[in-house]
Amino acid sequence: MTPPKLSQTMKPATAAKKLGIYLPAAPDEFQQNEVTRAELAELLATPPEWLVQLRLNGPHPRQEVARKLGISISGLTRAGVDDPFTTAEIKALLAAPPEWLVVERARQAGVMEENARIKTERAEKAAQKERAERHARTNPNAVAPKPRRR
């Protein structure tokens, strides 16, 4: 006879991260008890009012603050921002952005442009390689072209 399966649990901090909430703002019951995968799925499927309010109004964890401000978590660190922000505080920052936010948003935009450029470049190289391989398969007697150096 096999023992009954125990459901996997996670620490409250892990569950809060998966829910995208700031753990110290969650109810004490959530903070002090481990959460099963089934309970997490239930919270995601039908969130209780406290979870809905936390997601709407905050305070929000760093990754969520960074996402809403359009910057990286590193940008928050460079700016010396360690505190969780509410939605109202984030909206106020976006309405009248301080210099650090303008700089970090520009930096983030540059990073995104560079990532897009690299992705396009890699896709072009992969397409060239695929064309060369297709050509080699369809023309077995053809001499493969030498790759160009830049």
Helices and strands as residue ranges (DSSP letters): E 9-10, H 12-19, G 23-25, H 28-32, E 35-36, H 37-45, H 49-57, H 62-69, H 73-78, H 87-95, H 99-138
